């Protein structure tokens, strides 16, 4: 199967919005935290296992949604789903995928019948299409709907403006194949066609309706404020993802880890809180959990692993992070995820 040029795909995945200040802050913010490890607690036996929305995971790091993964590798989302299932964690499939909802579900189940995946939803102007996407995901066994709420319009990414992304011949947005409004047009980039169909009027009432109608938990992604976390809980959400879309939407939006404590406070334990954005080390995961997150999501590292080695590359990234989480816990004096408490953070 054809893939985009390495230069084009790498620029798309790497880029951030505007001056890319948020993109840089997402990485730098984690480095400002300092730890106060406990000593002599006996860490010879320990486990990184936990649960997220009731589903068991081998370690508290999930795969974030990432668009059009066959730009990186011919197996794309199928490879990522297989690797996540084998690694014992949850993959979140993007609406904007180059493998269909059903194809990814089949790949996941072929590795482990009890493997869990979630579906990320961009609300569409056509509300019937939005409902249809949710219904397809539920029918295919996805256990949660992660609805992106930070993209009423798409951020200005200058690399995209200079060179609009076109999918190579043979690739398409599989979840929209053949639907009105998504016909292939050589004069218009694939992102521009997709963006034109997004619903900028999706609001709290719509989120509440989605939570009420969905037979699986709904998790808004893109929350950066404590009061919005409280409103999400009021709307019936089961969790929230603290995120600034990888620095790709509103430039100079606060780094998610800097917003995490206030979101946890606003949630008041009514919803599970997840966080993404710049997670690269097991120490980052430790910090996130000490701040009150249930787990983290990782995006770009998975894409880099996919580009280098397909399924094996993704699995290597996940296994490296799992081992690093285990090491960080041992050195901090934590036998279980439940031992990761706020007092591990200095200041």
Secondary structure, 3 states (H helix, E strand, C coil): CCCCCHHHHHHHHHCCCCCCHHHHHHHHHHCCCCECCCCCCCCCCCCCCEEECCEEECCCEEECCCCCHHHCCCCHHHHHHHHHHHHCCCEEECCCCCCCHHHHHHHHHHHCCCCCEEEEECCECCHHHHHHHHHHHHHCCCCEEEEECCCCCCCCCHHHHHCCCCCCCCCCCHHHCCCCCCCCCCCCCHHHHHHCCECCCCCHHHHHHHHHHCCCEEEEEEECCHHHHHHHHHHCCCEEEECCHHHCCCCCCCCHHHHHHHHHHHHCCCCEEEECCCCCCHHHHHHHHHCCCCEEEECHHHHHHHHHHHHHHHHHHHHHHHHHHHHHHHHHCCCCHHHCCHHHECC
